[in-house]
Amino acid sequence: MSVSSKNRLTQPLVRENGGHRTVTWSEALDRVVSAFRSSIAKNDPCAFGMFSCSKTTNELNYVAQKFVRSVMGTNNIDSCNRT
């Protein structure tokens, strides 16, 4: 699918009542934040983990590890940079 495809999603969707509905970006991001906070409160922050690609830029890997450590409160990140 190309960027100019008519089937391309241009707005976030949320699943509700067996279907999807369009929401604002603000609502979509609020839902993500809420889900992350709920997961951390329900479980231990160590229940979260992230795998970052070793073929991406150093800057993106830095942002990924900073997010996992600072926001999620865990050291569970691997980018396989040792290969």
PDB file of N, CA, C and O in Angstrom:
ATOM      1  N   MET A   1       0.849  -1.164   0.000  1.00  0.00           N
ATOM      2  CA  MET A   1       0.000   0.000   0.000  1.00  0.00           C
ATOM      3  C   MET A   1       0.902   1.236   0.000  1.00  0.00           C
ATOM      4  O   MET A   1       1.841   1.326   0.791  1.00  0.00           O
ATOM      5  N   SER A   2       0.618   2.160  -0.868  1.00  0.00           N
ATOM      6  CA  SER A   2       1.437   3.364  -0.966  1.00  0.00           C
ATOM      7  C   SER A   2       0.858   4.480  -0.093  1.00  0.00           C
ATOM      8  O   SER A   2      -0.269   4.394   0.396  1.00  0.00           O
ATOM      9  N   VAL A   3       1.649   5.506   0.083  1.00  0.00           N
ATOM     10  CA  VAL A   3       1.238   6.646   0.890  1.00  0.00           C
ATOM     11  C   VAL A   3       0.008   7.329   0.282  1.00  0.00           C
ATOM     12  O   VAL A   3      -0.807   7.904   1.004  1.00  0.00           O
ATOM     13  N   SER A   4      -0.121   7.263  -1.030  1.00  0.00           N
ATOM     14  CA  SER A   4      -1.240   7.931  -1.695  1.00  0.00           C
ATOM     15  C   SER A   4      -2.448   7.010  -1.903  1.00  0.00           C
ATOM     16  O   SER A   4      -3.406   7.389  -2.577  1.00  0.00           O
ATOM     17  N   SER A   5      -2.407   5.813  -1.332  1.00  0.00           N
ATOM     18  CA  SER A   5      -3.509   4.867  -1.490  1.00  0.00           C
ATOM     19  C   SER A   5      -4.793   5.395  -0.862  1.00  0.00           C
ATOM     20  O   SER A   5      -4.765   6.009   0.205  1.00  0.00           O
ATOM     21  N   LYS A   6      -5.912   5.153  -1.528  1.00  0.00           N
ATOM     22  CA  LYS A   6      -7.199   5.593  -0.995  1.00  0.00           C
ATOM     23  C   LYS A   6      -7.608   4.770   0.226  1.00  0.00           C
ATOM     24  O   LYS A   6      -8.479   5.189   0.988  1.00  0.00           O
ATOM     25  N   ASN A   7      -6.986   3.597   0.422  1.00  0.00           N
ATOM     26  CA  ASN A   7      -7.293   2.729   1.560  1.00  0.00           C
ATOM     27  C   ASN A   7      -6.440   3.032   2.786  1.00  0.00           C
ATOM     28  O   ASN A   7      -6.604   2.402   3.831  1.00  0.00           O
ATOM     29  N   ARG A   8      -5.544   3.982   2.663  1.00  0.00           N
ATOM     30  CA  ARG A   8      -4.631   4.319   3.756  1.00  0.00           C
ATOM     31  C   ARG A   8      -5.386   4.999   4.895  1.00  0.00           C
ATOM     32  O   ARG A   8      -6.224   5.873   4.669  1.00  0.00           O
ATOM     33  N   LEU A   9      -5.075   4.583   6.121  1.00  0.00           N
ATOM     34  CA  LEU A   9      -5.676   5.223   7.288  1.00  0.00           C
ATOM     35  C   LEU A   9      -5.087   6.615   7.463  1.00  0.00           C
ATOM     36  O   LEU A   9      -3.873   6.798   7.366  1.00  0.00           O
ATOM     37  N   THR A  10      -5.933   7.580   7.717  1.00  0.00           N
ATOM     38  CA  THR A  10      -5.472   8.951   7.930  1.00  0.00           C
ATOM     39  C   THR A  10      -5.841   9.465   9.314  1.00  0.00           C
ATOM     40  O   THR A  10      -5.405  10.544   9.717  1.00  0.00           O
ATOM     41  N   GLN A  11      -6.643   8.697  10.038  1.00  0.00           N
ATOM     42  CA  GLN A  11      -7.046   9.059  11.390  1.00  0.00           C
ATOM     43  C   GLN A  11      -6.969   7.814  12.262  1.00  0.00           C
ATOM     44  O   GLN A  11      -7.142   6.701  11.766  1.00  0.00           O
ATOM     45  N   PRO A  12      -6.710   7.989  13.559  1.00  0.00           N
ATOM     46  CA  PRO A  12      -6.662   6.821  14.443  1.00  0.00           C
ATOM     47  C   PRO A  12      -8.056   6.226  14.633  1.00  0.00           C
ATOM     48  O   PRO A  12      -9.065   6.930  14.587  1.00  0.00           O
ATOM     49  N   LEU A  13      -8.081   4.916  14.847  1.00  0.00           N
ATOM     50  CA  LEU A  13      -9.319   4.195  15.115  1.00  0.00           C
ATOM     51  C   LEU A  13      -9.198   3.492  16.456  1.00  0.00           C
ATOM     52  O   LEU A  13      -8.105   3.087  16.853  1.00  0.00           O
ATOM     53  N   VAL A  14     -10.325   3.347  17.159  1.00  0.00           N
ATOM     54  CA  VAL A  14     -10.358   2.545  18.379  1.00  0.00           C
ATOM     55  C   VAL A  14     -11.421   1.477  18.198  1.00  0.00           C
ATOM     56  O   VAL A  14     -12.431   1.687  17.526  1.00  0.00           O
ATOM     57  N   ARG A  15     -11.174   0.330  18.811  1.00  0.00           N
ATOM     58  CA  ARG A  15     -12.115  -0.773  18.732  1.00  0.00           C
ATOM     59  C   ARG A  15     -13.145  -0.629  19.840  1.00  0.00           C
ATOM     60  O   ARG A  15     -12.796  -0.516  21.015  1.00  0.00           O
ATOM     61  N   GLU A  16     -14.399  -0.634  19.464  1.00  0.00           N
ATOM     62  CA  GLU A  16     -15.500  -0.539  20.424  1.00  0.00           C
ATOM     63  C   GLU A  16     -16.680  -1.344  19.927  1.00  0.00           C
ATOM     64  O   GLU A  16     -17.045  -1.271  18.754  1.00  0.00           O
ATOM     65  N   ASN A  17     -17.269  -2.108  20.817  1.00  0.00           N
ATOM     66  CA  ASN A  17     -18.491  -2.858  20.504  1.00  0.00           C
ATOM     67  C   ASN A  17     -18.356  -3.690  19.227  1.00  0.00           C
ATOM     68  O   ASN A  17     -19.275  -3.737  18.409  1.00  0.00           O
ATOM     69  N   GLY A  18     -17.223  -4.333  19.066  1.00  0.00           N
ATOM     70  CA  GLY A  18     -17.014  -5.201  17.914  1.00  0.00           C
ATOM     71  C   GLY A  18     -16.715  -4.475  16.616  1.00  0.00           C
ATOM     72  O   GLY A  18     -16.644  -5.111  15.565  1.00  0.00           O
ATOM     73  N   GLY A  19     -16.540  -3.180  16.658  1.00  0.00           N
ATOM     74  CA  GLY A  19     -16.231  -2.405  15.457  1.00  0.00           C
ATOM     75  C   GLY A  19     -15.175  -1.366  15.750  1.00  0.00           C
ATOM     76  O   GLY A  19     -14.566  -1.368  16.819  1.00  0.00           O
ATOM     77  N   HIS A  20     -14.963  -0.494  14.812  1.00  0.00           N
ATOM     78  CA  HIS A  20     -13.987   0.582  14.967  1.00  0.00           C
ATOM     79  C   HIS A  20     -14.674   1.919  14.786  1.00  0.00           C
ATOM     80  O   HIS A  20     -15.623   2.057  14.014  1.00  0.00           O
ATOM     81  N   ARG A  21     -14.165   2.911  15.523  1.00  0.00           N
ATOM     82  CA  ARG A  21     -14.658   4.271  15.322  1.00  0.00           C
ATOM     83  C   ARG A  21     -13.468   5.216  15.275  1.00  0.00           C
ATOM     84  O   ARG A  21     -12.443   4.989  15.919  1.00  0.00           O
ATOM     85  N   THR A  22     -13.626   6.261  14.513  1.00  0.00           N
ATOM     86  CA  THR A  22     -12.593   7.279  14.366  1.00  0.00           C
ATOM     87  C   THR A  22     -12.535   8.133  15.626  1.00  0.00           C
ATOM     88  O   THR A  22     -13.567   8.505  16.185  1.00  0.00           O
ATOM     89  N   VAL A  23     -11.319   8.438  16.064  1.00  0.00           N
ATOM     90  CA  VAL A  23     -11.116   9.308  17.222  1.00  0.00           C
ATOM     91  C   VAL A  23     -10.072  10.359  16.868  1.00  0.00           C
ATOM     92  O   VAL A  23      -9.392  10.257  15.847  1.00  0.00           O
ATOM     93  N   THR A  24      -9.954  11.362  17.716  1.00  0.00           N
ATOM     94  CA  THR A  24      -8.918  12.376  17.524  1.00  0.00           C
ATOM     95  C   THR A  24      -7.571  11.794  17.955  1.00  0.00           C
ATOM     96  O   THR A  24      -7.511  10.802  18.682  1.00  0.00           O
ATOM     97  N   TRP A  25      -6.506  12.424  17.497  1.00  0.00           N
ATOM     98  CA  TRP A  25      -5.181  11.984  17.917  1.00  0.00           C
ATOM     99  C   TRP A  25      -5.016  12.128  19.423  1.00  0.00           C
ATOM    100  O   TRP A  25      -4.374  11.297  20.067  1.00  0.00           O
ATOM    101  N   SER A  26      -5.592  13.177  19.977  1.00  0.00           N
ATOM    102  CA  SER A  26      -5.509  13.407  21.414  1.00  0.00           C
ATOM    103  C   SER A  26      -6.156  12.254  22.186  1.00  0.00           C
ATOM    104  O   SER A  26      -5.582  11.760  23.157  1.00  0.00           O
ATOM    105  N   GLU A  27      -7.346  11.824  21.761  1.00  0.00           N
ATOM    106  CA  GLU A  27      -8.010  10.705  22.434  1.00  0.00           C
ATOM    107  C   GLU A  27      -7.227   9.410  22.263  1.00  0.00           C
ATOM    108  O   GLU A  27      -7.109   8.624  23.203  1.00  0.00           O
ATOM    109  N   ALA A  28      -6.696   9.189  21.076  1.00  0.00           N
ATOM    110  CA  ALA A  28      -5.921   7.971  20.833  1.00  0.00           C
ATOM    111  C   ALA A  28      -4.690   7.917  21.734  1.00  0.00           C
ATOM    112  O   ALA A  28      -4.401   6.882  22.334  1.00  0.00           O
ATOM    113  N   LEU A  29      -3.963   9.036  21.827  1.00  0.00           N
ATOM    114  CA  LEU A  29      -2.769   9.069  22.670  1.00  0.00           C
ATOM    115  C   LEU A  29      -3.122   8.973  24.150  1.00  0.00           C
ATOM    116  O   LEU A  29      -2.391   8.347  24.918  1.00  0.00           O
ATOM    117  N   ASP A  30      -4.232   9.583  24.559  1.00  0.00           N
ATOM    118  CA  ASP A  30      -4.695   9.454  25.941  1.00  0.00           C
ATOM    119  C   ASP A  30      -4.988   8.001  26.279  1.00  0.00           C
ATOM    120  O   ASP A  30      -4.705   7.552  27.390  1.00  0.00           O
ATOM    121  N   ARG A  31      -5.552   7.262  25.331  1.00  0.00           N
ATOM    122  CA  ARG A  31      -5.836   5.835  25.553  1.00  0.00           C
ATOM    123  C   ARG A  31      -4.549   5.033  25.703  1.00  0.00           C
ATOM    124  O   ARG A  31      -4.474   4.121  26.527  1.00  0.00           O
ATOM    125  N   VAL A  32      -3.543   5.370  24.910  1.00  0.00           N
ATOM    126  CA  VAL A  32      -2.253   4.680  25.010  1.00  0.00           C
ATOM    127  C   VAL A  32      -1.621   4.946  26.367  1.00  0.00           C
ATOM    128  O   VAL A  32      -1.157   4.020  27.032  1.00  0.00           O
ATOM    129  N   VAL A  33      -1.602   6.208  26.781  1.00  0.00           N
ATOM    130  CA  VAL A  33      -1.037   6.583  28.083  1.00  0.00           C
ATOM    131  C   VAL A  33      -1.777   5.857  29.203  1.00  0.00           C
ATOM    132  O   VAL A  33      -1.155   5.328  30.124  1.00  0.00           O
ATOM    133  N   SER A  34      -3.091   5.836  29.122  1.00  0.00           N
ATOM    134  CA  SER A  34      -3.910   5.175  30.139  1.00  0.00           C
ATOM    135  C   SER A  34      -3.600   3.680  30.208  1.00  0.00           C
ATOM    136  O   SER A  34      -3.496   3.112  31.294  1.00  0.00           O
ATOM    137  N   ALA A  35      -3.454   3.056  29.054  1.00  0.00           N
ATOM    138  CA  ALA A  35      -3.150   1.622  29.028  1.00  0.00           C
ATOM    139  C   ALA A  35      -1.764   1.338  29.616  1.00  0.00           C
ATOM    140  O   ALA A  35      -1.595   0.373  30.361  1.00  0.00           O
ATOM    141  N   PHE A  36      -0.779   2.170  29.287  1.00  0.00           N
ATOM    142  CA  PHE A  36       0.559   1.996  29.866  1.00  0.00           C
ATOM    143  C   PHE A  36       0.520   2.168  31.382  1.00  0.00           C
ATOM    144  O   PHE A  36       1.087   1.357  32.114  1.00  0.00           O
ATOM    145  N   ARG A  37      -0.147   3.220  31.853  1.00  0.00           N
ATOM    146  CA  ARG A  37      -0.238   3.451  33.301  1.00  0.00           C
ATOM    147  C   ARG A  37      -0.957   2.314  34.006  1.00  0.00           C
ATOM    148  O   ARG A  37      -0.537   1.885  35.080  1.00  0.00           O
ATOM    149  N   SER A  38      -2.027   1.827  33.415  1.00  0.00           N
ATOM    150  CA  SER A  38      -2.782   0.716  33.984  1.00  0.00           C
ATOM    151  C   SER A  38      -1.932  -0.536  34.069  1.00  0.00           C
ATOM    152  O   SER A  38      -1.974  -1.250  35.071  1.00  0.00           O
ATOM    153  N   SER A  39      -1.170  -0.806  33.036  1.00  0.00           N
ATOM    154  CA  SER A  39      -0.298  -1.984  33.024  1.00  0.00           C
ATOM    155  C   SER A  39       0.774  -1.892  34.104  1.00  0.00           C
ATOM    156  O   SER A  39       1.061  -2.875  34.788  1.00  0.00           O
ATOM    157  N   ILE A  40       1.359  -0.716  34.251  1.00  0.00           N
ATOM    158  CA  ILE A  40       2.394  -0.531  35.273  1.00  0.00           C
ATOM    159  C   ILE A  40       1.797  -0.672  36.668  1.00  0.00           C
ATOM    160  O   ILE A  40       2.411  -1.282  37.543  1.00  0.00           O
ATOM    161  N   ALA A  41       0.592  -0.109  36.889  1.00  0.00           N
ATOM    162  CA  ALA A  41      -0.048  -0.193  38.202  1.00  0.00           C
ATOM    163  C   ALA A  41      -0.476  -1.625  38.527  1.00  0.00           C
ATOM    164  O   ALA A  41      -0.345  -2.075  39.665  1.00  0.00           O
ATOM    165  N   LYS A  42      -0.980  -2.322  37.538  1.00  0.00           N
ATOM    166  CA  LYS A  42      -1.485  -3.686  37.740  1.00  0.00           C
ATOM    167  C   LYS A  42      -0.337  -4.681  37.888  1.00  0.00           C
ATOM    168  O   LYS A  42      -0.392  -5.582  38.724  1.00  0.00           O
ATOM    169  N   ASN A  43       0.672  -4.517  37.095  1.00  0.00           N
ATOM    170  CA  ASN A  43       1.832  -5.407  37.109  1.00  0.00           C
ATOM    171  C   ASN A  43       3.016  -4.655  37.681  1.00  0.00           C
ATOM    172  O   ASN A  43       2.850  -3.605  38.301  1.00  0.00           O
ATOM    173  N   ASP A  44       4.148  -5.160  37.487  1.00  0.00           N
ATOM    174  CA  ASP A  44       5.389  -4.497  37.827  1.00  0.00           C
ATOM    175  C   ASP A  44       5.883  -3.813  36.552  1.00  0.00           C
ATOM    176  O   ASP A  44       5.617  -4.319  35.462  1.00  0.00           O
ATOM    177  N   PRO A  45       6.583  -2.696  36.641  1.00  0.00           N
ATOM    178  CA  PRO A  45       7.127  -2.101  35.416  1.00  0.00           C
ATOM    179  C   PRO A  45       7.965  -3.084  34.608  1.00  0.00           C
ATOM    180  O   PRO A  45       8.095  -2.947  33.391  1.00  0.00           O
ATOM    181  N   CYS A  46       8.526  -4.066  35.285  1.00  0.00           N
ATOM    182  CA  CYS A  46       9.340  -5.062  34.583  1.00  0.00           C
ATOM    183  C   CYS A  46       8.516  -5.972  33.677  1.00  0.00           C
ATOM    184  O   CYS A  46       9.078  -6.763  32.920  1.00  0.00           O
ATOM    185  N   ALA A  47       7.197  -5.869  33.747  1.00  0.00           N
ATOM    186  CA  ALA A  47       6.347  -6.641  32.845  1.00  0.00           C
ATOM    187  C   ALA A  47       6.389  -6.060  31.431  1.00  0.00           C
ATOM    188  O   ALA A  47       5.949  -6.697  30.474  1.00  0.00           O
ATOM    189  N   PHE A  48       6.924  -4.842  31.312  1.00  0.00           N
ATOM    190  CA  PHE A  48       7.030  -4.189  30.006  1.00  0.00           C
ATOM    191  C   PHE A  48       8.414  -4.419  29.450  1.00  0.00           C
ATOM    192  O   PHE A  48       9.398  -4.401  30.190  1.00  0.00           O
ATOM    193  N   GLY A  49       8.495  -4.634  28.168  1.00  0.00           N
ATOM    194  CA  GLY A  49       9.779  -4.768  27.497  1.00  0.00           C
ATOM    195  C   GLY A  49       9.684  -4.241  26.084  1.00  0.00           C
ATOM    196  O   GLY A  49       8.601  -4.192  25.501  1.00  0.00           O
ATOM    197  N   MET A  50      10.808  -3.849  25.538  1.00  0.00           N
ATOM    198  CA  MET A  50      10.821  -3.333  24.169  1.00  0.00           C
ATOM    199  C   MET A  50      12.024  -3.897  23.438  1.00  0.00           C
ATOM    200  O   MET A  50      13.104  -4.052  24.009  1.00  0.00           O
ATOM    201  N   PHE A  51      11.822  -4.195  22.182  1.00  0.00           N
ATOM    202  CA  PHE A  51      12.916  -4.609  21.317  1.00  0.00           C
ATOM    203  C   PHE A  51      13.058  -3.554  20.238  1.00  0.00           C
ATOM    204  O   PHE A  51      12.106  -3.271  19.510  1.00  0.00           O
ATOM    205  N   SER A  52      14.228  -2.981  20.134  1.00  0.00           N
ATOM    206  CA  SER A  52      14.515  -1.967  19.132  1.00  0.00           C
ATOM    207  C   SER A  52      15.453  -2.576  18.098  1.00  0.00           C
ATOM    208  O   SER A  52      16.276  -3.428  18.432  1.00  0.00           O
ATOM    209  N   CYS A  53      15.337  -2.161  16.890  1.00  0.00           N
ATOM    210  CA  CYS A  53      16.116  -2.750  15.796  1.00  0.00           C
ATOM    211  C   CYS A  53      17.546  -2.221  15.786  1.00  0.00           C
ATOM    212  O   CYS A  53      17.774  -1.017  15.905  1.00  0.00           O
ATOM    213  N   SER A  54      18.487  -3.116  15.647  1.00  0.00           N
ATOM    214  CA  SER A  54      19.891  -2.707  15.605  1.00  0.00           C
ATOM    215  C   SER A  54      20.228  -2.010  14.290  1.00  0.00           C
ATOM    216  O   SER A  54      21.281  -1.381  14.182  1.00  0.00           O
ATOM    217  N   LYS A  55      19.366  -2.110  13.302  1.00  0.00           N
ATOM    218  CA  LYS A  55      19.644  -1.482  12.008  1.00  0.00           C
ATOM    219  C   LYS A  55      19.084  -0.068  11.899  1.00  0.00           C
ATOM    220  O   LYS A  55      19.242   0.588  10.870  1.00  0.00           O
ATOM    221  N   THR A  56      18.434   0.399  12.954  1.00  0.00           N
ATOM    222  CA  THR A  56      17.927   1.769  12.934  1.00  0.00           C
ATOM    223  C   THR A  56      19.037   2.718  13.371  1.00  0.00           C
ATOM    224  O   THR A  56      20.147   2.276  13.669  1.00  0.00           O
ATOM    225  N   THR A  57      18.755   3.992  13.412  1.00  0.00           N
ATOM    226  CA  THR A  57      19.784   4.969  13.778  1.00  0.00           C
ATOM    227  C   THR A  57      20.072   4.938  15.279  1.00  0.00           C
ATOM    228  O   THR A  57      19.247   4.489  16.074  1.00  0.00           O
ATOM    229  N   ASN A  58      21.232   5.413  15.642  1.00  0.00           N
ATOM    230  CA  ASN A  58      21.589   5.519  17.054  1.00  0.00           C
ATOM    231  C   ASN A  58      20.619   6.429  17.791  1.00  0.00           C
ATOM    232  O   ASN A  58      20.292   6.191  18.954  1.00  0.00           O
ATOM    233  N   GLU A  59      20.163   7.471  17.110  1.00  0.00           N
ATOM    234  CA  GLU A  59      19.245   8.424  17.734  1.00  0.00           C
ATOM    235  C   GLU A  59      17.913   7.755  18.085  1.00  0.00           C
ATOM    236  O   GLU A  59      17.373   7.981  19.168  1.00  0.00           O
ATOM    237  N   LEU A  60      17.385   6.939  17.179  1.00  0.00           N
ATOM    238  CA  LEU A  60      16.124   6.250  17.463  1.00  0.00           C
ATOM    239  C   LEU A  60      16.299   5.211  18.571  1.00  0.00           C
ATOM    240  O   LEU A  60      15.414   5.047  19.410  1.00  0.00           O
ATOM    241  N   ASN A  61      17.423   4.518  18.579  1.00  0.00           N
ATOM    242  CA  ASN A  61      17.683   3.571  19.661  1.00  0.00           C
ATOM    243  C   ASN A  61      17.831   4.298  20.996  1.00  0.00           C
ATOM    244  O   ASN A  61      17.402   3.789  22.032  1.00  0.00           O
ATOM    245  N   TYR A  62      18.435   5.482  20.975  1.00  0.00           N
ATOM    246  CA  TYR A  62      18.567   6.275  22.196  1.00  0.00           C
ATOM    247  C   TYR A  62      17.194   6.678  22.726  1.00  0.00           C
ATOM    248  O   TYR A  62      16.929   6.556  23.922  1.00  0.00           O
ATOM    249  N   VAL A  63      16.319   7.158  21.840  1.00  0.00           N
ATOM    250  CA  VAL A  63      14.977   7.568  22.250  1.00  0.00           C
ATOM    251  C   VAL A  63      14.204   6.371  22.799  1.00  0.00           C
ATOM    252  O   VAL A  63      13.489   6.499  23.793  1.00  0.00           O
ATOM    253  N   ALA A  64      14.342   5.216  22.165  1.00  0.00           N
ATOM    254  CA  ALA A  64      13.640   4.011  22.624  1.00  0.00           C
ATOM    255  C   ALA A  64      14.093   3.634  24.030  1.00  0.00           C
ATOM    256  O   ALA A  64      13.255   3.378  24.895  1.00  0.00           O
ATOM    257  N   GLN A  65      15.398   3.594  24.272  1.00  0.00           N
ATOM    258  CA  GLN A  65      15.880   3.208  25.598  1.00  0.00           C
ATOM    259  C   GLN A  65      15.523   4.253  26.635  1.00  0.00           C
ATOM    260  O   GLN A  65      15.249   3.915  27.786  1.00  0.00           O
ATOM    261  N   LYS A  66      15.524   5.527  26.240  1.00  0.00           N
ATOM    262  CA  LYS A  66      15.161   6.601  27.175  1.00  0.00           C
ATOM    263  C   LYS A  66      13.698   6.470  27.586  1.00  0.00           C
ATOM    264  O   LYS A  66      13.360   6.651  28.756  1.00  0.00           O
ATOM    265  N   PHE A  67      12.822   6.153  26.615  1.00  0.00           N
ATOM    266  CA  PHE A  67      11.402   5.939  26.902  1.00  0.00           C
ATOM    267  C   PHE A  67      11.211   4.781  27.869  1.00  0.00           C
ATOM    268  O   PHE A  67      10.487   4.905  28.857  1.00  0.00           O
ATOM    269  N   VAL A  68      11.858   3.656  27.587  1.00  0.00           N
ATOM    270  CA  VAL A  68      11.679   2.466  28.423  1.00  0.00           C
ATOM    271  C   VAL A  68      12.183   2.719  29.838  1.00  0.00           C
ATOM    272  O   VAL A  68      11.532   2.335  30.809  1.00  0.00           O
ATOM    273  N   ARG A  69      13.327   3.358  29.956  1.00  0.00           N
ATOM    274  CA  ARG A  69      13.905   3.573  31.287  1.00  0.00           C
ATOM    275  C   ARG A  69      13.234   4.713  32.047  1.00  0.00           C
ATOM    276  O   ARG A  69      12.954   4.575  33.238  1.00  0.00           O
ATOM    277  N   SER A  70      12.975   5.823  31.387  1.00  0.00           N
ATOM    278  CA  SER A  70      12.447   7.015  32.067  1.00  0.00           C
ATOM    279  C   SER A  70      10.935   6.988  32.239  1.00  0.00           C
ATOM    280  O   SER A  70      10.420   7.356  33.295  1.00  0.00           O
ATOM    281  N   VAL A  71      10.227   6.555  31.210  1.00  0.00           N
ATOM    282  CA  VAL A  71       8.768   6.585  31.253  1.00  0.00           C
ATOM    283  C   VAL A  71       8.200   5.299  31.829  1.00  0.00           C
ATOM    284  O   VAL A  71       7.343   5.336  32.712  1.00  0.00           O
ATOM    285  N   MET A  72       8.668   4.170  31.337  1.00  0.00           N
ATOM    286  CA  MET A  72       8.106   2.897  31.773  1.00  0.00           C
ATOM    287  C   MET A  72       8.747   2.383  33.061  1.00  0.00           C
ATOM    288  O   MET A  72       8.160   1.545  33.745  1.00  0.00           O
ATOM    289  N   GLY A  73       9.921   2.863  33.397  1.00  0.00           N
ATOM    290  CA  GLY A  73      10.558   2.508  34.667  1.00  0.00           C
ATOM    291  C   GLY A  73      11.175   1.126  34.704  1.00  0.00           C
ATOM    292  O   GLY A  73      11.190   0.481  35.752  1.00  0.00           O
ATOM    293  N   THR A  74      11.682   0.664  33.580  1.00  0.00           N
ATOM    294  CA  THR A  74      12.331  -0.642  33.541  1.00  0.00           C
ATOM    295  C   THR A  74      13.559  -0.580  32.635  1.00  0.00           C
ATOM    296  O   THR A  74      13.699   0.340  31.830  1.00  0.00           O
ATOM    297  N   ASN A  75      14.422  -1.541  32.769  1.00  0.00           N
ATOM    298  CA  ASN A  75      15.600  -1.646  31.894  1.00  0.00           C
ATOM    299  C   ASN A  75      15.411  -2.711  30.830  1.00  0.00           C
ATOM    300  O   ASN A  75      16.372  -3.094  30.164  1.00  0.00           O
ATOM    301  N   ASN A  76      14.191  -3.194  30.659  1.00  0.00           N
ATOM    302  CA  ASN A  76      13.924  -4.277  29.722  1.00  0.00           C
ATOM    303  C   ASN A  76      13.860  -3.766  28.285  1.00  0.00           C
ATOM    304  O   ASN A  76      12.781  -3.597  27.716  1.00  0.00           O
ATOM    305  N   ILE A  77      15.030  -3.526  27.718  1.00  0.00           N
ATOM    306  CA  ILE A  77      15.131  -3.130  26.311  1.00  0.00           C
ATOM    307  C   ILE A  77      16.333  -3.811  25.695  1.00  0.00           C
ATOM    308  O   ILE A  77      17.388  -3.932  26.319  1.00  0.00           O
ATOM    309  N   ASP A  78      16.161  -4.249  24.476  1.00  0.00           N
ATOM    310  CA  ASP A  78      17.250  -4.880  23.756  1.00  0.00           C
ATOM    311  C   ASP A  78      17.195  -4.389  22.324  1.00  0.00           C
ATOM    312  O   ASP A  78      16.120  -4.311  21.729  1.00  0.00           O
ATOM    313  N   SER A  79      18.341  -4.060  21.774  1.00  0.00           N
ATOM    314  CA  SER A  79      18.381  -3.650  20.379  1.00  0.00           C
ATOM    315  C   SER A  79      19.294  -4.560  19.565  1.00  0.00           C
ATOM    316  O   SER A  79      19.512  -4.325  18.376  1.00  0.00           O
ATOM    317  N   CYS A  80      19.820  -5.582  20.195  1.00  0.00           N
ATOM    318  CA  CYS A  80      20.645  -6.574  19.514  1.00  0.00           C
ATOM    319  C   CYS A  80      21.853  -5.920  18.817  1.00  0.00           C
ATOM    320  O   CYS A  80      22.299  -6.396  17.773  1.00  0.00           O
ATOM    321  N   ASN A  81      22.371  -4.848  19.388  1.00  0.00           N
ATOM    322  CA  ASN A  81      23.507  -4.144  18.768  1.00  0.00           C
ATOM    323  C   ASN A  81      24.809  -4.922  18.858  1.00  0.00           C
ATOM    324  O   ASN A  81      25.804  -4.546  18.240  1.00  0.00           O
ATOM    325  N   ARG A  82      24.807  -5.980  19.607  1.00  0.00           N
ATOM    326  CA  ARG A  82      26.049  -6.728  19.797  1.00  0.00           C
ATOM    327  C   ARG A  82      26.342  -7.681  18.657  1.00  0.00           C
ATOM    328  O   ARG A  82      27.401  -8.308  18.644  1.00  0.00           O
ATOM    329  N   THR A  83      25.424  -7.811  17.686  1.00  0.00           N
ATOM    330  CA  THR A  83      25.665  -8.757  16.584  1.00  0.00           C
ATOM    331  C   THR A  83      26.490  -8.158  15.503  1.00  0.00           C
ATOM    332  O   THR A  83      26.780  -8.822  14.508  1.00  0.00           O
TER     333      THR A  83
END
